[in-house]
Amino acid sequence: MADKSLKVTLVKSLAGQLKNIQASARGLGLRRIHQSVTVSDTPQNRGMIQTAVHLLEVEGGGAVNRAARKGV
């Protein structure tokens, strides 16, 4: 079985966000704006992505990215 992965990019700043949102972004390995990381598609990573979805752009795995949610 192929290992599925998601490309996650931080598109907005973590400044002023709740600590749990900041921790979720850091847990995904995101430190700077426009930094991208590839993470495995697991329920744990999906939960962290869902917590900070308003700050992230997600590609792959049938995920809905930020622009698609806004109807752009």
C-alpha positions in Angstrom: 0.0 0.0 0.0 1.3 3.4 -1.0 2.1 5.8 1.8 -0.1 8.9 1.3 1.2 12.3 2.2 0.0 15.9 2.4 1.9 19.0 1.5 1.1 21.7 4.1 2.1 25.3 3.8 1.8 28.0 6.5 0.2 31.1 4.7 -0.7 33.3 7.7 1.2 34.2 10.8 0.9 32.4 14.1 1.2 35.6 16.0 -1.9 36.3 18.1 -3.3 32.8 17.7 -4.4 30.6 20.6 -1.6 28.4 22.1 -3.3 25.2 20.9 -3.4 26.5 17.3 0.3 27.5 17.5 1.2 24.1 18.9 -0.7 22.3 16.1 1.2 24.3 13.4 4.5 23.6 15.2 3.7 20.0 15.6 3.3 19.8 11.8 6.8 21.2 11.5 5.8 24.7 10.4 7.8 27.6 11.8 7.8 30.4 9.1 5.2 31.9 6.8 5.4 30.2 3.3 7.2 27.2 4.7 6.0 23.9 3.3 6.3 20.5 4.8 5.2 17.0 3.7 3.4 15.0 6.4 1.9 11.6 6.3 -1.9 11.4 6.0 -2.9 10.2 9.4 -5.8 11.0 11.7 -3.4 12.7 14.1 -2.0 15.0 11.4 -5.5 15.6 9.9 -6.6 16.8 13.4 -3.7 19.2 13.7 -4.4 20.5 10.2 -8.1 21.0 11.1 -7.2 23.0 14.2 -5.1 25.5 12.2 -6.9 25.2 8.8 -7.5 29.0 8.6 -3.7 29.5 8.5 -2.8 26.7 6.2 -2.9 25.6 2.6 -3.1 21.8 2.1 -2.4 19.9 -1.1 -2.9 16.2 -1.8 -5.0 13.5 -0.3 -8.3 15.0 -1.5 -7.9 17.7 1.1 -9.7 21.0 0.7 -7.3 23.9 0.6 -7.9 27.4 1.9 -8.7 29.0 -1.5 -11.3 26.4 -2.3 -13.1 26.9 1.0 -13.3 30.6 0.4 -14.8 30.1 -3.1 -11.9 31.8 -4.8 
